[in-house]
Amino acid sequence: MKPRKLVAAISLALAFSAQASQLPVEEAMLTSPPVVPPPITRDHAAKVVVKMETVEKVMEIADGVEYMFWTFGGSVPGQFLRVREGDEVEFHLSNHPSSKMPHNIDLHAVTGPGGGAASSFTAPGHTSVFNFKALNPGLYVYHCATAPVGMHVANGMYGLILVEPKEGLPPVDREYYVMQGDFYTKGEYGEQGLQSFDMDKAIREQPDYVVFNGAVGALNGDKALTANVGETVRLYVGNGGPNLVSSFHVIGEIFDKVNVEGGTAINENVQTTLVPAGGAAMAEFKLDVPGNFIMVDHSIFRAFNKGALGMMQVEGPEDKIVYSGKVAENVYLPEGSAVQVMPNGHPKVVAKTKEERLLYGKRAYEANCQACHQNEGQGIPGAFPPLAASDFLNADHTRATDVVLHGLKGPIKVNGQAYDSIMPAMRLSDEDTANVLTYVLNSWGNDGGDVTPEQVAERREKGKTIIMEGSAH
């Protein structure tokens, strides 16, 4: 380097150091999802020291299914980082000695080549340090950018950094961190044991799992988000990808405000917001009524068949004007309100033998149950439990009758597989209920048995909704 350029470089470095030394220094608070660090209350810039570690670790992606995740801070998504517009950030990236791969970090909030990726490339057992200034307010994704980039992201190496505007964000009662990702495993959805990454599926963009916060059920049951009626909630929503765009929606709520793509533009009264891969959004809404509000990717098969489903449990007083719940159920007569009498009508067929009960039960099953539980009772993995050779079904016929009549809520295990969805009460007659239960109990490797209309009538009066332990409903 020529002397003149060397002097200029040294002068620039000294000037930067002098400026940085004038700022107060604080260490960043990093939080794992769904927790968000508290709002920044200072009215001035600071030098913020960030210490983040990359860790490769086995965790569950679904019940009984393990995966070797690559993480920032030991969680998927990685730790949430909150700084203020104008802050100067000193970023320390440490790669745990047990790691097999080098890692780095590309923060979309960084103005500079690679978002810091080249400066932060770190071998196992080493720490890299670089600096940047938070110039633009907004909610930004960060991710690993070590080759092959897609594989590092697909293994869970992504998270969010919030750069608060100098004036701060409007106060809300609760803030949560939710980030979607798509995962590609050698085994199919729900296949038990330790699963490895499948590059071919990733290239074809055919994920086995699409999940919030790194796992099926990460925001369900006792891990559901919580809030109270009358509170305002801000969701920091990110999408790590690596491939899919998210159609983020909260069933039963409307977003009062959405910071589109995590920037400063605000859209109001939004039902579903698009979050691109490598992008983010801030969604705010006020809670007016209690209940369980379901968060989904509204590319809806991802929610009910691949895991992109979470819950927010809201407690507090009801408001029957805002939402009444069901207030009536009446018979619908499309021909008119008068009762129609059909000449030469045929009376409803009643099974007189077990063979007839099996025949009529098969018809009732095909009309009412087959769409979810499939034609051979095999169910749909991760969504609808099998009825074929079902230990849950065979263990208690009375419980099975109550499930059909009154419904079921909460997590169950069927043949060693976990399911956590709602079985609605079926509006079948006593005769049809007896028929379909008898058919199922005597099909597909089940243990057999008979259910009579009289037994069904008794359970209709005495039974109730089956609520399993751990239910969030």
Order of alpha helices (4+ residues) and beta strands (2+ residues): alpha-beta-beta-beta-beta-beta-beta-alpha-beta-beta-alpha-beta-beta-beta-alpha-beta-beta-beta-beta-beta-beta-beta-beta-beta-alpha-beta-alpha-alpha-alpha-alpha-beta-beta-beta-alpha-alpha-beta
